[in-house]
Amino acid sequence: MIADVSKSDKIVVEKSTVPVKTAEAIEKILAHDSKKINFQILSNPEFLAEGTAIQDLFNPDRVLIGGGNGFHPKPISSEGTEWMAES
């Protein structure tokens, strides 16, 4: 698990369509297993249309990343953009 091998604070982005409060559950699990390492859990929901999931993954029409209190997007602004066209 990421908490076992992390040596510094981490931003964790869960990418999926998951139930409400999943990020909070992930944060509790990581906090319980960590050694005073802080984890910021962010959500990146999928916007997939039936029959075009692969195309939608590689050519998303939008990317939404959000988090709870204290979320600061600047540290992740360039992460994961190698597969995204500039807008």
Order of alpha helices (4+ residues) and beta strands (2+ residues): alpha-beta-alpha-beta-alpha-beta
